[in-house]
Amino acid sequence: MEKLKIFFEEHAFGVCSRLGEKLNFPIDSIRLFFIYSSFVTMGSPIILYVSMAMMMKIRKYFRKMNNPVLFD
């Protein structure tokens, strides 16, 4: 079970971790919220999760373009 958790944490987008850091809220609670709300609402929070992941990737890309020395 621990290996599965580590695999998903390494290969996921990091949206829940980022939200937890910004909001000072437990990361596991945010993950459970996304999971349970996805089941209850037939998957609509997945759209929110993916859009937030894409925004994070775009912001990282633009930061890298503005200061390429930091990310080499």
For each residue, the residues with C-beta under 8 A, 3 or more apart:
1: 4 5
2: 5 6
3: 6 7
4: 1 7 8
5: 1 2 8 9
6: 2 3 9 10
7: 3 4 10 11
8: 4 5 11 12
9: 5 6 12 17
10: 6 7
11: 7 8
12: 8 9 15 16
13: 49 52 53 56 57
14: 17 18 53 56
15: 12 18 19 49 52 53 56
16: 12 19 20 27 30 31 34
17: 9 14 20 21 27
18: 14 15 21 22 56
19: 15 16 22 23 25 27 30 52
20: 16 17 23 24 25 26 27 30
21: 17 18 24
22: 18 19
23: 19 20
24: 20 21
25: 19 20 29 30
26: 20 29 30
27: 16 17 19 20 30 31
28: 31 32
29: 25 26 32 33
30: 16 19 20 25 26 27 33 34
31: 16 27 28 34 35
32: 28 29 35 36
33: 29 30 36 37
34: 16 30 31 37 38 45 46 49
35: 31 32 38 39
36: 32 33 39 40
37: 33 34 40 41 45
38: 34 35 41 42 43 44 45 46
39: 35 36 42
40: 36 37
41: 37 38 44 45
42: 38 39
43: 38 46 47
44: 38 41 47 48
45: 34 37 38 41 48 49
46: 34 38 43 49 50
47: 43 44 50 51
48: 44 45 51 52
49: 13 15 34 45 46 52 53
50: 46 47 53 54
51: 47 48 54 55
52: 13 15 19 48 49 55 56
53: 13 14 15 49 50 56 57
54: 50 51 57 58
55: 51 52 58 59
56: 13 14 15 18 52 53 59 60
57: 13 53 54 60 61
58: 54 55 61 62
59: 55 56 62 63
60: 56 57 63 64
61: 57 58 64 65
62: 58 59 65 66
63: 59 60 66 67 71
64: 60 61 67 68 70 71
65: 61 62 68
66: 62 63
67: 63 64 70 71
68: 64 65 71 72
69: 72
70: 64 67
71: 63 64 67 68
72: 68 69
